[in-house]
């Protein structure tokens, strides 16, 4: 909530504090969010090496979203479309026919604190 300014005033430093506590407590999702803060320099001094290490720890903890950060060398990019894009085809499992107008919703893709 602090990172995004949802229901509270946006406060990157507070978000970093919350993510740090969660990450230290073993929550891979918090490590992922903290890594993004270090990558973008939001509330902390930008530190790509630290971001990569946090993405790696979160990925090893089972956080699949962080694995993308590892694959990208700790560089997600700053555009939302770059961070969350995936292309491919969706098909009907029974007929195998491609669905040309399918919409996929991923409501819990990005965690926040």
N, C-alpha and C positions, 0 to 999 in steps of 0.2 A: 504494500500500500504506500509506503514511504517512497519507494523508487518511482512509482507511477503517479503519485499524487492522488490516489483514489481514496476518498472519504477523509483524507488528512492532507495537510499542506505537503507538497513535494519536498523531501529532505533526503538528498543523496547520502549525506554523512550518516544519518540515522539508519538508512537502508543498509549501508555497508556494515554498520555495527550489528544489526539484526542478522544479516547474512553470515557475518563472521562467527557469531555465537552459534548459529545453526550448523555451520560447516564444522566448527570445532566439536559440536555435539554429535557429529556423525550423520548429518542430513545431506546427502549428495545434491539434492535440489538447491539447497542454500549455497553449496560450493559452486554450482553452476551459475547462479545469479551473482555471486561474489566475483567469479571469474569474468563475467560480462562487465561488471563495474570496473575491474582493473583493466580490461581490454579497452574500454571507452574512456577511462579517466573520469568517471562519474563519481564524485565524492572522495576520490583517492587520486594519487599521482598515477598516471597511466603507466602500466607495467605489463607489457605483452608476455614476458617470461613467467611472471607470477600468474597471469591469466591462464596460460597454457598448463602450468602445474596444477591449478585448481580444476580446470576442465578434465585433465587426466585423472585426478583423484576422484572426481565425481563420476566419470565414465567407468572407472574400475569399481565404483560403488554401485553400479547398475543404472545410472542416470543416462539414458540413451541420448537425450538432448545434448549432454556434455560431450558425448562421443563425436558429435559433429564438430565441436570446437577443437577436439584433438585432431581429427582428420584435416581440418582447415589450418592446422598449425597454430591454433589459438587465435585465429583471425576470422571472426564471424562477418565482419563488415558492419556498417552502421545503418544500412537500409533494412527495414523490416522484411522486405521482399527477398533480400539476399540471405537473411537469417533463416527464413522459414519456407523457402521454395522447394518444391519437389515436383518433378514432371514424370509423366508416364500415362498409361492407359488403364481405364477401369472397364472391366467386362462383366457381363452376366455370367455367373458361375455355372449355370445350367446349359446355356447355349453357346457361351464363348464369344458372343457378339459384343463388340465394343460399345460402351455407352457414351454418346457424344456430348451429353449435357449433364453429367454427374456433378454433384456438389458434395464435397467432403468437409465436415465440420470437425475441428480439433479444439474443443473449448478449453482443455486443460494443458495445452502444449507449453505455455510459458508460466512458470510459477512466480509468485511475488510475495513479499512480506510487508 
